[in-house]
């Protein structure tokens, strides 16, 4: 299969430029943002996507994209040493241009949230603040996994607040478990450039949602979604603990795709069968896109 560099080298200059930006944006992970929105809306009682859900998904994908670009802008010096092939260190995209695009994406996404309502807009501002804080200070910040988890949970919260004014117990529980999953995932990611294997507590955090949703899933979904989630997490984390051919980057990409599977549990527990189907499609789409655009 041709590598991403091969694809970048083909076609017209605008295609090459588009590929550079898609690489910066880690666009392959965007389907998981859509499932986060679906889950947050379902927790508020919206079991089938509508126009507002679609607007939320677009706005929050713009936020996610901006955050990924800003991450590379902030990590420029480190990437020049460790990842010189990235679009910014290689000079394919300038830092000033990327910064301008970041501001534009945040602005457009914020305007869309303002159109939806004041409450989701304010939640979106909180999300921007968390994204910026994470990108500016994550390399040496021991609490950076919490910042990353907070960003994901705020997608839930923003979608929820677009339809319901008050947080529910289900939102708090589902959001809390998402925090555990993302903290475990991000802790694994922080070991990517370290020679020793990470400790085992991140694996526990990644599996905890299964224990909770085992008691909430409808009978028809339980024997399908729960084994799928558990099996996928076990398969993904195995790349971290292998004594040979350890592949932390591969584990991270797979675990990011697994967010869509986590969202499918939330959607099933909320009674959104349509949402479950979309989440499974998003899971497959994330894995497919990661073959061409790296998710990390």
Secondary structure, 3 states (H helix, E strand, C coil): CCCHHHHHCCCCHHHHHHHHHHHHCCHHHHHHHHHHHHHHHHHCCCCCCCHHHHHHHHHHHHHHHHHHHHHHHHCHHHHHHHCCCCCCCCCCCCHHHHHHHHHHHHHHHHHHHHHHCHHHHHHHHHHHHHHHHHHHCCCCCCCHHHHHHHHHHHHHHHHHHCCCCCCCHHHHHHHHHHHHHHHHHHHHHCCCCCCCCCCCHHHHHHHHHHHHHCCCCCHHHHHHHHHHHHHHHHHHHHHHHCCCCCCHHHHHHHHHHHHHHHHHHHHHHHCCHHHHHHHHHHHHHHHHHHCCCCCC
